[in-house]
Amino acid sequence: MNIRQFLIALAISVLVVSCSPSSSHELPGAICGTPINPAVTRPLLTSTDDLSEFTRVDRSEAITAPCVLLSGRDPVLDFRFSWDDTARDLMYLATDTGSVSGVREPREIDFAYKTIVGADGAISIAPCKTTGGKYFTLTLQVPQIPLTDQTHRKDIERFMRAYFPATLKTLGCG
């Protein structure tokens, strides 16, 4: 190989490495044990750097627990998996002043499952008989959406329309 061929090969190698996606920026194909298309998740994330997951969800035990998708140390998607014997009032949960299920400007949407979507999160509920109860409630909060940002409601709705039914399937109730 002459010097010119070597330089061309080196330049191509540098381009291939610099143009390939970095593993630290890849979106997961599953979040909190639920398969999800990364294209549905991407609009909700302010950062895809160093994504990791913290979860206490145990589907077999059906105990109310959190699951958080983190970018570094910052939560980017915050879920709460909850099982109850009675159906919860989603609007009451959404307007609660606590940090567990509060959603700004909640509105009910037309969907197969009772769902409230807000400017910074959503809550859905469905019948689901498990050891933890007769109903499953999923709360999503997107903590990095600023208070004045109203542009993500459709992205949150699109995500919940895909994520909630997929989660129900992983629980064996959908």
LINGIMO-V127131 format. One record per residue. N is the residue number from 1. OMEGA is omega as a letter, one per 20 degrees, with the letter a starting at -180 (999 if undefined). Layout:
# LINGIMO-V127131
N;OMEGA + N;OMEGA
This chain:
# LINGIMO-V127131
1;r + 2;a + 3;r + 4;r + 5;r + 6;a + 7;r + 8;r + 9;r + 10;r + 11;r + 12;r + 13;r + 14;r + 15;a + 16;a + 17;a + 18;a + 19;r + 20;a + 21;r + 22;a + 23;a + 24;a + 25;a + 26;r + 27;a + 28;r + 29;r + 30;r + 31;r + 32;r + 33;r + 34;r + 35;a + 36;r + 37;a + 38;r + 39;r + 40;a + 41;a + 42;a + 43;a + 44;a + 45;r + 46;r + 47;r + 48;r + 49;r + 50;a + 51;r + 52;a + 53;r + 54;a + 55;r + 56;a + 57;r + 58;a + 59;a + 60;r + 61;r + 62;r + 63;r + 64;a + 65;r + 66;r + 67;a + 68;r + 69;a + 70;r + 71;a + 72;r + 73;a + 74;r + 75;r + 76;r + 77;a + 78;a + 79;r + 80;r + 81;a + 82;r + 83;a + 84;r + 85;r + 86;r + 87;r + 88;r + 89;a + 90;a + 91;r + 92;r + 93;a + 94;a + 95;r + 96;a + 97;r + 98;a + 99;a + 100;a + 101;a + 102;r + 103;r + 104;r + 105;a + 106;r + 107;r + 108;r + 109;r + 110;a + 111;a + 112;r + 113;r + 114;a + 115;r + 116;r + 117;r + 118;a + 119;a + 120;r + 121;a + 122;r + 123;r + 124;r + 125;r + 126;r + 127;a + 128;a + 129;r + 130;r + 131;a + 132;a + 133;a + 134;a + 135;r + 136;r + 137;r + 138;r + 139;r + 140;r + 141;r + 142;a + 143;a + 144;r + 145;a + 146;a + 147;a + 148;a + 149;r + 150;a + 151;a + 152;a + 153;a + 154;r + 155;r + 156;r + 157;r + 158;r + 159;a + 160;r + 161;r + 162;a + 163;a + 164;r + 165;r + 166;r + 167;r + 168;r + 169;a + 170;r + 171;a + 172;a + 173;a + 174;999
